[in-house]
Amino acid sequence: MQLIPPGPEFARMLKEFEHSAFRLETRDSYAAPSEAAAFAQFLAGEEPDMGWFQNWLASIRTTTGNGRTFRRVRVVTVPLSDYVRFSVNVAELANEAGEDIRYVARQDAAGLPEFDYWLFDSRTVGKMHFDDEDEFLGVELIDDPTTVVELNYQRDAAWHRAITRDDFAAKHIDKL
């Protein structure tokens, strides 16, 4: 197995797809150094500085403005972890920029994959790998037709079960 590490090659994949990018997220925590300060501010009850997120939002606006789509389903444990509460707040900005982020409670996710992946143009899978501390290690590219078809099916199944970020936030507002 060869991993494409975080960096320029992976970033290019997120910019150069033709029509659609979908991500399934299955973890209740991610250790992304770029968002650590904002997450700490959130935990302290402060308004997070979202400067770290501006490049992603600009990329989403450009991509969706060109007619391509970004969709994401987050499988989350209820009650929500601190990180998921943070991500629900961050998702509001991403949705406003054009990414469609939805949520499904883990108890409603039976049969869905238990790993994160990107699906580009319904034909290339980027299976994401993380270490034991939730840090992103890289993406394993998969173009095996059987696996790609299965993960297209799983994308559709996850999307069917998921609810919008706003509906999810309203349902779990007392936990935010």
N, C-alpha and C positions, 0 to 999 in steps of 0.2 A: 504494500500500500504506500502510495506517495501522497504526501500532504502538500497542498499549496498553503504556505504560511500567510498569516495576516500581513497585508502590505499591498504593494502596487498591483500585482497580478490578480489578487482577489478583488481589489477595488475596481479593476477594469471589468471584471465579470459583472459587477453590480451596475456598471454604466453602459455596457455594450450589448446587453440582451436585446432581442428584436421586439418582443411584444409584452412579455409578462415575466415577473419575478414573484415567486411565492416563498414564504418561509414558515416552517412549522417550528415553534419554540416549545420545548418540553421541560425546561429547567425552572426552578423557583428562584434561582440566583445566578447572576453572571458577574464575574470579576473583571470588569472593563476599566482599565486604568484611566481612560479618558473621562469617565463619568464619576470617578471616585469622589472628587471634591463636591460635586453637585449632590451626590447621594448622601454624603456626610451632612451637608447643609439641610437636606430634606429630613434626615433623622433628627437633626437638632431643632426642627420646627421652623427653620428659616426658608425664605424663598430661594430655591436653587438658582445659581448662575448657570444659564443654559448656553453660554458661549461655546462650549465643547460640542454642542449639537447642531450648530448653525450650518456647517458644511453638509451634513446629512440632509437637513431640511432643504437646502438649496438644490442638492442633487435630486431629491424627490420632486420638487417643484419643476425643475427642468425636464426630468424624465416623464412625469405625468403630463406636463404641458406639451410634450411631443407625442402624446397618445398612447404611451406605454403604461403598464400598471404595476404597482407594488401592492401585494396583499400579504397579510401575515395573520396566523392564528397562534395564540398563546394558550397553551394548556397549563393551568395553574391550580395549585392546591388551595382549598378554602378550609380554614381561615387563611388569609393572604399573608405571605412573608413580607417583611419590610421592603425587600427589593421589588416584589410584585406591586406593592402599593406605590412605590416610586415610579415603576414602569407604566402604571395606569395614568399617572400624571403626565409623564413624558409622551405617552401615546396621543394625548390630546393635541399636542403640537404637531406630531407626525401626521395625524389624520387631517388636520387643518392644511398641511402642506400637500396632501394628496395621497398619502399611503393609507390603505384601508386595514386597520389593525382590529382584530376581533379576539374574543376570549371564549374559552370553554373550560368549565370546571373539570378537574382531573377525574372526579367520580363519573363524569359523563363522557369520558374519553376512551373507554374500553375499546381495545382493538386498534387504536391509533399507534403509530410508531412511538417508541420511547426515546428517540434521538432527534436532534435538531437537523434540519436540512433546508437548503435552498433548492428550488426547482425553477430552472430558467427555460422559458419558452416551451414548457411541457416536454422537454427532451433531454435536458442535462441536469443531473442531480449533483449538488455539492453537499455531501454529508459532513456535518460539522463535528469536530473533535475538540474536547475540553480535557483539562487535567483535573485532578482531585480538588483543586482549589477554585474551580469554576472559571479558569482562564482559557480563552480561546487559543487552540494550538494551530488550527488550520482546517482546510477543506479537502476532503477526498472526492475527486471527481468520479462520477459513475455515469456511464452511458449505456450500460447493459440494458437492452430493450425490456426484458422481463421486470427488472427492478424499476426502471423508469415508469412503465405502465402501472405497476403496483403503487408507486409513490404519487402518481397522478390521481389514482383512485383515492388514496389516503388524503390527498389535498382536498378533494371534493367532499369526502366524508367529514373531515375536520371543519371545512367551511360550512357545511350543512348544520353541524351541531353548534357552531360558535354564534355568539351574540356580539353586537357592536360594542365598541369601547364605552360609548355613552350609556347604553343599557346596562352593561356590566358594572360601571361605576355607580349608577343609580341603585342597582340591586345590592351593592356591597358598600354603599356610602358610609355606613356606620363603622365599617372596618377600615376606611381610608383615614 
